[in-house]
Amino acid sequence: MTLIRWLLGRLILSLEFITRPKPLLREKKEQKKVNSTTSKLSLYQFNACPFCVKVRRHIRKYSLNIELKDAKNCISYKEELKTGGGAHKVPCLRIDHTTKHTEWLYESDEIIAYLKQEFPLS
């Protein structure tokens, strides 16, 4: 079973690399503004998780500079996710609001909907 999971993981990562979307090109000033906003976001994820791949594809498509945190192989990220978000479940988008409130958004479709709302394609 471990070998099958490993092979499927490599297949998923290979397909992600081959079919990844081209990033959106913005003017430097606009991209700098987007980068400022995305500095408050972190994505807890597993590299070969298909739902995480789905979110990463949208991050690339929208040219978002969101920190990726490997919650499978990094114990500190795993603990952050369990403590802050309440579950060791990925993908999870951590949103640090300016009001010192942290929101933990699970589910790939909800994360993508949030990103589309906050960073609409021009």
C-alpha positions as a Markdown table, in Angstrom:
| # | Residue | x | y | z |
|---|---|---|---|---|
| 1 | Met | 0.0 | 0.0 | 0.0 |
| 2 | Thr | 2.9 | 2.4 | 0.8 |
| 3 | Leu | 4.4 | 1.7 | -2.6 |
| 4 | Ile | 1.1 | 2.4 | -4.4 |
| 5 | Arg | 0.6 | 5.7 | -2.5 |
| 6 | Trp | 4.2 | 6.7 | -3.3 |
| 7 | Leu | 3.7 | 5.9 | -7.0 |
| 8 | Leu | 0.3 | 7.8 | -7.1 |
| 9 | Gly | 2.0 | 10.8 | -5.3 |
| 10 | Arg | 4.8 | 10.9 | -7.9 |
| 11 | Leu | 2.2 | 10.7 | -10.7 |
| 12 | Ile | 0.1 | 13.5 | -9.2 |
| 13 | Leu | 3.2 | 15.7 | -8.9 |
| 14 | Ser | 4.3 | 14.9 | -12.4 |
| 15 | Leu | 0.9 | 15.8 | -13.9 |
| 16 | Glu | 0.9 | 19.0 | -11.8 |
| 17 | Phe | 4.2 | 20.0 | -13.2 |
| 18 | Ile | 3.3 | 19.2 | -16.8 |
| 19 | Thr | -0.1 | 20.8 | -16.8 |
| 20 | Arg | 0.5 | 23.8 | -14.5 |
| 21 | Pro | -1.2 | 27.0 | -15.7 |
| 22 | Lys | 0.7 | 30.1 | -16.8 |
| 23 | Pro | 0.7 | 32.8 | -14.1 |
| 24 | Leu | -1.2 | 36.0 | -14.5 |
| 25 | Leu | 1.0 | 39.0 | -15.5 |
| 26 | Arg | 0.2 | 42.2 | -13.6 |
| 27 | Glu | 1.9 | 45.5 | -13.6 |
| 28 | Lys | 4.7 | 45.8 | -11.0 |
| 29 | Lys | 2.7 | 48.2 | -8.8 |
| 30 | Glu | -0.4 | 46.0 | -8.8 |
| 31 | Gln | 1.6 | 42.9 | -8.1 |
| 32 | Lys | 3.4 | 44.6 | -5.2 |
| 33 | Lys | -0.1 | 45.4 | -3.7 |
| 34 | Val | -1.2 | 41.8 | -4.2 |
| 35 | Asn | 2.0 | 40.5 | -2.6 |
| 36 | Ser | 1.4 | 42.8 | 0.4 |
| 37 | Thr | -2.1 | 41.3 | 0.9 |
| 38 | Thr | -0.8 | 37.7 | 0.4 |
| 39 | Ser | 1.8 | 38.1 | 3.0 |
| 40 | Lys | -1.0 | 37.5 | 5.5 |
| 41 | Leu | -1.9 | 34.1 | 4.0 |
| 42 | Ser | -0.4 | 30.7 | 4.5 |
| 43 | Leu | -1.5 | 27.4 | 2.9 |
| 44 | Tyr | -1.0 | 24.3 | 4.9 |
| 45 | Gln | -0.8 | 21.4 | 2.5 |
| 46 | Phe | 0.7 | 18.0 | 1.5 |
| 47 | Asn | 2.7 | 18.0 | -1.7 |
| 48 | Ala | 1.0 | 15.1 | -3.4 |
| 49 | Cys | -2.6 | 15.7 | -2.1 |
| 50 | Pro | -4.9 | 16.2 | -5.2 |
| 51 | Phe | -7.0 | 18.9 | -3.4 |
| 52 | Cys | -3.8 | 20.7 | -2.4 |
| 53 | Val | -2.6 | 20.5 | -6.0 |
| 54 | Lys | -6.0 | 22.0 | -7.1 |
| 55 | Val | -5.4 | 25.0 | -4.8 |
| 56 | Arg | -1.8 | 25.5 | -5.7 |
| 57 | Arg | -2.8 | 25.6 | -9.4 |
| 58 | His | -5.1 | 28.5 | -8.6 |
| 59 | Ile | -2.4 | 30.2 | -6.6 |
| 60 | Arg | -0.1 | 30.0 | -9.6 |
| 61 | Lys | -2.8 | 31.0 | -12.1 |
| 62 | Tyr | -3.5 | 34.2 | -10.0 |
| 63 | Ser | 0.2 | 34.9 | -9.4 |
| 64 | Leu | -0.3 | 34.9 | -5.6 |
| 65 | Asn | 2.8 | 34.8 | -3.4 |
| 66 | Ile | 1.3 | 32.6 | -0.6 |
| 67 | Glu | 3.6 | 30.8 | 1.8 |
| 68 | Leu | 3.2 | 27.0 | 1.4 |
| 69 | Lys | 3.6 | 25.0 | 4.6 |
| 70 | Asp | 4.2 | 21.2 | 4.4 |
| 71 | Ala | 1.9 | 20.0 | 7.2 |
| 72 | Lys | 2.9 | 16.4 | 6.5 |
| 73 | Asn | 6.7 | 16.5 | 6.9 |
| 74 | Cys | 7.2 | 19.5 | 9.2 |
| 75 | Ile | 6.1 | 18.8 | 12.8 |
| 76 | Ser | 5.9 | 22.5 | 13.7 |
| 77 | Tyr | 3.5 | 23.2 | 10.8 |
| 78 | Lys | 1.5 | 20.1 | 11.7 |
| 79 | Glu | 1.2 | 21.4 | 15.3 |
| 80 | Glu | 0.3 | 24.9 | 14.1 |
| 81 | Leu | -2.5 | 23.5 | 12.0 |
| 82 | Lys | -3.9 | 21.3 | 14.7 |
| 83 | Thr | -3.7 | 24.0 | 17.4 |
| 84 | Gly | -4.9 | 26.9 | 15.4 |
| 85 | Gly | -7.2 | 25.2 | 12.8 |
| 86 | Gly | -8.4 | 22.5 | 15.1 |
| 87 | Ala | -7.6 | 19.5 | 12.8 |
| 88 | His | -4.8 | 18.0 | 10.8 |
| 89 | Lys | -6.6 | 18.3 | 7.5 |
| 90 | Val | -5.4 | 19.9 | 4.3 |
| 91 | Pro | -5.6 | 22.0 | 2.4 |
| 92 | Cys | -6.1 | 24.8 | 4.9 |
| 93 | Leu | -5.6 | 28.5 | 4.2 |
| 94 | Arg | -4.6 | 30.5 | 7.2 |
| 95 | Ile | -5.8 | 34.2 | 7.0 |
| 96 | Asp | -4.3 | 36.6 | 9.5 |
| 97 | His | -6.7 | 39.5 | 9.6 |
| 98 | Thr | -5.5 | 43.0 | 10.7 |
| 99 | Thr | -7.8 | 42.8 | 13.7 |
| 100 | Lys | -5.5 | 40.2 | 15.3 |
| 101 | His | -8.1 | 37.5 | 14.3 |
| 102 | Thr | -6.9 | 34.4 | 12.5 |
| 103 | Glu | -9.3 | 32.5 | 10.2 |
| 104 | Trp | -8.6 | 28.9 | 9.2 |
| 105 | Leu | -10.3 | 28.1 | 5.9 |
| 106 | Tyr | -10.6 | 24.4 | 5.0 |
| 107 | Glu | -11.9 | 22.8 | 1.8 |
| 108 | Ser | -10.3 | 23.4 | -1.6 |
| 109 | Asp | -13.4 | 24.8 | -3.2 |
| 110 | Glu | -13.9 | 27.3 | -0.4 |
| 111 | Ile | -10.2 | 28.4 | -0.5 |
| 112 | Ile | -10.4 | 28.9 | -4.3 |
| 113 | Ala | -13.7 | 30.8 | -3.9 |
| 114 | Tyr | -12.0 | 33.1 | -1.3 |
| 115 | Leu | -9.0 | 33.7 | -3.6 |
| 116 | Lys | -11.2 | 34.5 | -6.6 |
| 117 | Gln | -13.2 | 37.0 | -4.5 |
| 118 | Glu | -10.1 | 38.7 | -3.0 |
| 119 | Phe | -8.0 | 38.6 | -6.1 |
| 120 | Pro | -10.3 | 38.8 | -9.2 |
| 121 | Leu | -8.8 | 38.3 | -12.6 |
| 122 | Ser | -8.6 | 41.6 | -14.4 |
